[in-house]
């Protein structure tokens, strides 16, 4: 069996796509973006190809695959995948009218998306908000396999608890596309935790993903929103307190290590991409603090 995964972005989605590696036998190759290359360190991956690198793309064209998992809806990678020989494709493709379509294996997942064949965007968003399955479960079942809590596979060993004990990382950054993922309580929470004697580190994005991974790996516990850092922390098997202001918490599988704090205004701001201070400050600081202190109850 020889499989090509085509997943270029978003970076958090690249991280959680690694859950599929546990279910793929034989050779696994991966087409991704330059920005994502430091995420793909798993020994299950035989070769990584960079989409921006023409030599890599020419090299990839020389391969034939039993299966392509096409997990981006952007036209550029879909145009390129038409040049790759495969016996079967699951995921996105360009149809005969040059429109983005998807295979039947993806109906559950993509009927909730903006490219849904059957529903308007508002209808798809409503279905998405009511969905009870996590994205890793949806993707495992897309392969026809049973969901059993398969883990992300970053190919990076987490530091031991002894090495990181007492260090709390706050991923206190704003994502440009989703400003309401930011939580306004970080500064006060940091002061409160430092008063308790914890070492608290702000984990804003660094110049490289590798540096961001190393920062997260150096912490015992992470407080964050639904961000790339959250997925990296899950992949590094960290304990997390995660605040959901505007995205569906059910899409994230907690692996028994995450305490989810759900905004009381999430129904009002679900999928809202405007910069709304009310959405960012609705979760009380004391609720996050208690969640952090009681995290051991979910382990």
C-alpha positions as CSV (number, residue, x, y, z in Angstrom):
1,X,0.0,0.0,0.0
2,X,1.3,3.4,-1.0
3,X,-0.5,6.5,0.2
4,X,-0.1,10.3,-0.4
5,X,-1.6,12.7,2.1
6,X,-2.1,16.2,0.6
7,X,-2.6,18.6,3.4
8,X,-1.0,22.1,3.2
9,X,-2.9,24.2,5.8
10,X,-4.2,25.5,8.0
11,X,-1.3,24.5,10.3
12,X,-3.5,23.3,13.1
13,X,-5.3,21.1,10.6
14,X,-2.0,19.7,9.4
15,X,-1.2,18.7,13.0
16,X,-4.5,16.9,13.5
17,X,-4.3,15.2,10.1
18,X,-1.4,13.2,11.7
19,X,-4.1,11.2,13.5
20,X,-4.6,9.3,10.2
21,X,-1.0,7.9,10.3
22,X,-2.1,5.2,12.7
23,X,-4.5,3.8,10.2
24,X,-2.3,3.8,7.1
25,X,-0.3,0.8,6.2
26,X,2.7,0.6,3.9
27,X,4.4,3.8,2.6
28,X,3.0,7.2,3.5
29,X,4.1,10.3,1.6
30,X,3.0,13.8,2.4
31,X,2.5,16.9,0.3
32,X,2.5,20.1,2.4
33,X,3.5,23.7,2.5
34,X,6.9,25.1,3.5
35,X,5.3,26.5,6.7
36,X,4.2,23.1,7.9
37,X,7.3,21.0,7.3
38,X,8.5,21.2,10.9
39,X,5.2,19.6,12.0
40,X,5.8,16.4,10.0
41,X,8.5,14.5,11.9
42,X,6.7,11.1,12.3
43,X,8.7,8.0,11.3
44,X,5.5,6.8,9.6
45,X,6.1,9.3,6.8
46,X,8.6,8.1,4.2
47,X,8.9,11.4,2.4
48,X,7.6,15.0,2.7
49,X,7.2,17.1,-0.4
50,X,7.0,20.9,-0.3
51,X,4.4,22.4,-2.6
52,X,6.4,25.6,-3.1
53,X,9.4,23.5,-4.3
54,X,9.2,22.7,-8.0
55,X,11.8,20.0,-7.7
56,X,9.8,18.2,-5.0
57,X,6.7,18.4,-7.2
58,X,8.5,17.0,-10.2
59,X,9.8,14.2,-8.0
60,X,6.3,13.5,-6.7
61,X,4.9,13.2,-10.3
62,X,7.2,10.2,-10.8
63,X,5.3,8.2,-8.1
64,X,2.1,6.2,-8.4
65,X,-0.1,5.7,-5.4
66,X,-2.8,3.3,-4.3
67,X,-4.6,6.1,-2.4
68,X,-4.5,9.9,-2.3
69,X,-6.1,11.7,0.7
70,X,-6.8,15.2,-0.7
71,X,-7.6,17.3,2.3
72,X,-7.4,20.9,1.0
73,X,-10.1,22.7,-0.9
74,X,-7.7,25.3,-2.5
75,X,-7.5,25.1,-6.3
76,X,-3.7,25.1,-6.7
77,X,-3.0,21.8,-4.9
78,X,-6.1,20.3,-6.5
79,X,-4.9,21.2,-10.0
80,X,-1.5,19.7,-9.2
81,X,-3.0,16.4,-7.8
82,X,-4.7,15.9,-11.2
83,X,-1.1,15.1,-12.5
84,X,-0.5,12.4,-9.9
85,X,-1.4,8.8,-10.7
86,X,-3.5,7.0,-8.1
87,X,-5.9,4.0,-8.0
88,X,-8.2,5.9,-5.6
89,X,-8.7,9.4,-4.2
90,X,-10.6,10.4,-1.1
91,X,-11.3,14.0,-0.4
92,X,-11.4,17.1,-2.6
93,X,-11.0,17.2,-6.3
94,X,-11.9,19.3,-9.3
95,X,-14.8,18.0,-11.3
96,X,-15.4,18.1,-15.1
97,X,-16.6,21.7,-14.8
98,X,-13.4,22.7,-12.9
99,X,-15.4,23.1,-9.7
100,X,-14.3,21.9,-6.3
101,X,-16.1,18.7,-5.3
102,X,-15.5,15.9,-2.8
103,X,-15.9,12.1,-2.7
104,X,-18.7,10.4,-1.0
105,X,-16.5,9.2,1.9
106,X,-16.4,12.9,2.9
107,X,-20.1,13.6,3.0
108,X,-20.4,13.8,6.8
109,X,-17.4,16.2,7.0
110,X,-17.9,18.4,4.0
111,X,-21.6,18.7,4.0
112,X,-20.9,21.0,7.0
113,X,-18.5,23.1,5.1
114,X,-18.8,26.2,2.8
115,X,-18.4,23.9,-0.3
116,X,-21.3,21.7,0.7
117,X,-23.2,20.2,-2.3
118,X,-26.5,19.9,-0.4
119,X,-26.7,22.9,2.0
120,X,-26.4,26.6,1.9
121,X,-23.6,28.2,4.1
122,X,-26.1,29.1,6.8
123,X,-27.5,25.6,6.8
124,X,-24.0,24.0,6.8
125,X,-23.0,26.3,9.7
126,X,-26.0,25.2,11.7
127,X,-25.2,21.5,11.1
128,X,-21.6,22.1,12.0
129,X,-22.6,23.8,15.3
130,X,-24.8,20.8,16.2
131,X,-22.2,18.1,15.2
132,X,-21.1,15.9,18.1
133,X,-18.1,14.2,16.5
134,X,-14.5,15.5,16.7
135,X,-12.6,16.1,13.5
136,X,-10.1,13.3,14.2
137,X,-13.1,10.9,14.6
138,X,-14.7,12.1,11.4
139,X,-11.4,11.6,9.5
140,X,-10.7,8.1,10.9
141,X,-14.3,7.1,9.9
142,X,-13.7,8.7,6.5
143,X,-11.2,5.9,6.0
144,X,-13.7,3.3,7.0
145,X,-12.0,2.6,10.3
146,X,-13.3,2.5,13.8
147,X,-12.6,5.5,16.0
148,X,-10.8,4.5,19.3
149,X,-9.2,7.8,20.3
150,X,-6.2,7.5,18.0
151,X,-3.5,10.1,18.9
152,X,-1.8,12.8,16.8
153,X,1.7,11.7,15.7
154,X,4.2,14.6,15.6
155,X,7.2,12.3,15.9
156,X,8.5,14.4,18.8
157,X,9.1,13.1,22.3
158,X,7.4,15.2,25.0
159,X,9.7,16.3,27.8
160,X,9.1,14.4,31.1
161,X,6.8,15.9,33.8
162,X,9.9,16.2,36.0
163,X,11.5,18.4,33.5
164,X,8.6,20.8,33.1
165,X,6.8,20.6,36.5
166,X,5.2,23.9,37.6
167,X,5.6,25.7,34.2
168,X,2.4,27.0,32.7
169,X,2.4,28.4,29.1
170,X,-0.2,30.9,28.0
171,X,-0.8,31.0,24.3
172,X,-2.0,34.6,24.5
173,X,-2.0,35.6,20.8
174,X,-4.7,36.7,18.4
175,X,-5.3,34.9,15.2
176,X,-5.9,37.3,12.3
177,X,-8.7,35.2,10.8
178,X,-10.4,34.4,14.1
179,X,-9.7,37.3,16.5
180,X,-12.4,36.1,18.9
181,X,-10.4,33.0,19.7
182,X,-8.3,35.4,21.8
183,X,-9.3,35.6,25.5
184,X,-8.9,39.0,27.3
185,X,-8.2,37.4,30.7
186,X,-4.6,36.3,30.1
187,X,-2.8,39.2,31.8
188,X,-4.9,38.9,35.0
189,X,-4.6,35.1,35.0
190,X,-0.8,35.3,34.6
191,X,-0.5,37.6,37.6
192,X,-2.8,35.3,39.7
193,X,-0.7,32.2,38.8
194,X,2.6,34.0,39.5
195,X,1.3,34.9,42.9
196,X,0.7,31.2,43.5
197,X,4.3,30.5,42.7
198,X,4.0,29.1,39.2
199,X,6.4,29.9,36.4
200,X,4.2,31.4,33.7
201,X,5.4,31.9,30.2
202,X,3.7,33.8,27.3
203,X,3.9,31.6,24.2
204,X,3.4,34.0,21.3
205,X,4.3,32.7,17.9
206,X,8.0,32.6,17.1
207,X,9.8,32.9,13.8
208,X,9.5,29.2,13.2
209,X,7.0,26.4,14.1
210,X,9.9,24.4,15.6
211,X,10.5,27.2,18.1
212,X,6.8,27.2,19.0
213,X,6.8,23.5,19.4
214,X,9.9,23.7,21.7
215,X,8.2,26.4,23.8
216,X,5.1,24.3,24.3
217,X,7.1,21.2,25.0
218,X,8.8,23.1,27.9
219,X,5.6,23.5,29.8
220,X,3.6,21.2,32.0
221,X,0.3,22.8,31.3
222,X,-1.1,25.1,28.5
223,X,-3.9,27.7,28.6
224,X,-5.1,28.6,25.1
225,X,-7.9,29.1,22.7
226,X,-8.7,26.8,19.7
227,X,-5.3,27.5,18.0
228,X,-2.4,25.8,16.3
229,X,-0.7,25.8,19.7
230,X,-3.6,23.8,21.2
231,X,-3.2,21.1,18.5
232,X,0.6,21.0,19.1
233,X,0.1,20.7,22.9
234,X,-2.3,17.8,22.3
235,X,0.3,16.2,20.1
236,X,2.9,16.7,22.8
237,X,0.5,15.1,25.3
238,X,0.3,18.2,27.5
239,X,-2.5,19.1,29.9
240,X,-4.6,21.9,28.6
241,X,-7.2,24.4,29.6
242,X,-8.8,25.5,26.4
243,X,-11.2,28.4,26.0
244,X,-13.8,28.3,23.2
245,X,-15.3,31.7,22.3
246,X,-16.4,31.2,18.7
247,X,-15.6,27.7,17.4
248,X,-17.4,24.4,18.2
249,X,-15.8,22.6,21.2
250,X,-17.1,19.3,20.0
251,X,-14.8,19.3,17.0
252,X,-11.8,19.0,19.4
253,X,-11.1,15.6,21.0
254,X,-9.7,16.1,24.5
255,X,-7.8,12.8,24.9
256,X,-8.6,13.0,28.6
257,X,-6.0,15.8,29.0
258,X,-8.1,18.9,28.3
259,X,-10.5,20.9,30.3
260,X,-12.8,22.8,28.0
261,X,-14.1,26.2,29.1
262,X,-17.0,27.2,26.9
263,X,-18.0,30.8,26.6
264,X,-21.6,31.6,27.8
265,X,-21.9,33.7,24.6
266,X,-20.7,31.0,22.2
267,X,-24.1,30.6,20.5
268,X,-24.1,34.4,19.8
269,X,-20.5,34.4,18.4
270,X,-20.1,31.0,16.8
271,X,-18.1,31.3,13.6
272,X,-18.0,35.1,14.0
273,X,-14.7,36.5,12.5
274,X,-15.2,40.1,13.5
275,X,-13.1,41.6,16.3
276,X,-15.6,41.7,19.2
277,X,-14.3,42.6,22.7
278,X,-17.5,41.2,24.3
279,X,-16.8,37.7,22.8
280,X,-13.2,37.8,24.0
281,X,-14.0,38.7,27.6
282,X,-17.2,36.7,28.3
283,X,-15.3,33.8,30.0
284,X,-14.6,34.8,33.7
285,X,-11.0,34.6,34.9
286,X,-12.1,32.6,38.0
287,X,-13.6,29.9,35.8
288,X,-10.3,29.4,33.9
289,X,-8.4,29.5,37.2
290,X,-10.6,26.8,38.7
291,X,-10.4,24.7,35.6
292,X,-6.6,24.9,35.7
293,X,-6.4,24.1,39.5
294,X,-8.8,21.1,39.1
295,X,-7.3,19.7,35.9
296,X,-6.1,16.6,37.6
297,X,-9.8,15.5,38.0
298,X,-10.0,14.6,34.3
299,X,-6.7,12.7,34.1
